[in-house]
Amino acid sequence: MSLLSQVTVSAVGLFSKALLNVGFCSSVTVKGLDNLLKALEDDERNNGRGIVTMSNHISTLDDPVVWGVLPARFYRDSRRTRWTLGASDIMFTNPVFSTFFRYGQVVETFRGKGIFQPAIDTAIEKLNRGEWIHLFGEGKVNQDSGDFGNPNAGRLLRFKWGIGRIMMEAQKPPVIIPMWLTGFDKLMPEGRSAPFKFFPRPGAALSITFGKPVPSQDIQNALSTLVREGRMPEAPTPPSTSGGLADLQRPQEEERSGSVAEHGWLGASVSQALHDDAEPDKAHEVARVRSAVTAVIQREVEALGREVMTLR
């Protein structure tokens, strides 16, 4: 961790901790934090077992404010602070923002460039080095999911397929910790006019819940069940391109992704899915498997969300 990165992460972390503790919010309830702390301090990380946290996304302040719950000493160690993916058109719009977010351990991600872009490669590489990656699977703010009064409370938008690729190509089963946030949509509501939209609103009641790690065997079993029962989802429709080289490269990337995944921690289940189905187009099947893995992970996060909403 470079000095500038350490300063950036520490400053943001301490600001977030202050926001949660100085009375700006009416209440802050944290449950299950030990699930994350135990994973962050586990020796298995030195052997290449990464950590993935994944939550609903209900405000632009979810990250970094949520990490104000971590012990302050963690902010000085990149191994105990998260990496995350951030949209280029929001976080990297000028040299100042770009520098700040890069030092803040945010990987620049380009909307519309698909799951084979460098940002996804970087996330996989970091996971294979035992790093901690935090992901907002929906890829955008969805304030309905955390609003107790909304009929869509506890429901998430379809997760981005890059989640499936990251999971499939990890060489060791990552520690997957689902999270659920409430109240952050009141702290930073969407739709306000300037200048108010740039400032948090006082008095929000926040809750941050860290679920128990999802057993890797549960994910393997769920994927195997989908294959066995023939309930594999349809392959996603590739984004439209201008034709030419991009159209030729995608099937090659799909098949390469499948080959890597067959040698990863989900190898047996992936191999079964790719070879037991009658569909002859392997690239198409790789995409279906990735969609299935993504759906399994989304169900785990939603299950925690339903639990939180029920116990309110």
C-alpha positions, 0 to 999 in steps of 0.5 A: 500500500503506497503512502498516498493510498494509505493516507487516502483510505485512512482519511476517508475511513476516519471521516466515515467513522465520524459520520456514523458516530458523532450523532449525525445519524439517529441510530446505527445498528451493526450486526454480524461484523465478526463474520467479516473481521474473522475472514479478514484476519484468516491465515487462508488469505495468505494461500490465495483465498480471497474475500468477496462482500456483496450488498444491495446498493441504496445510495451513493454513500453506501461505500465508503460510509459503511466501512466506518464500522471497521476498526480504525487500525484496518485503514492502514493496511490494504489487505484489510481494506476493500477494493471495489469497482467504480464506474468511469463515467461517475468516478473518473471524470477528471484528473482529480477524481481519478487520482482520488479514487485510484488511491482509494482502491477503486478499479475503473470500470467502463459501462457497456464494455462487457465482462471481459474488460480489464476491470474484471480481470483485475478483480479476479487477479486480486481475488486470486492473491487473497485480496478483499473485493466488495461488489454491488451486484446490481451495478447501480443505485436501487433505493427500492430494495432497502425501503421498508415501505416499498413493495420491492423491499428486499428484491434486487435488480438482476445482478451483472454477469461479471459477478459470475465471471469473477466467481467462476474464474477464482482459483480457490473458493472465496469467502463470500459474505452477503451484506444488507443495508437499510437507511442509507437511502434516507441519508442520501436520497436520490432525486434531490436538486442541487445543491442539496443532492451533494450533501447527506441528510441528518437523522437517518436510522442506518442498519448494516448486516453482515451475513454468515459466509456462504459455504462454497459447497452450497454454491456448488450444489445449487449449480449442480442442481440447476444442471441436473434439473435442467433449469439453467437460465438462458444465456444473456444476449450479447450487447450490440456491437458495430460488428467486425472484430468485436463480434469475432472476439466474443465467442473466443473470450467466452470459451477461454473463460469457460476453460479457465473456470473448469480449472477453478474452484467450481471446476466440477460443476462447470464441467458438468454444465458444459458437457452434459447439456445437448447445446453444441455451442460451447460459448453459449453454454459458458454464458448460461453457466455464468448466468446461473452462478450469478443468480445463485449469488444474488439469491444469497444476498436477497435471502439476507435482505428478506431476513433483515426485513422480517426481523425489523 
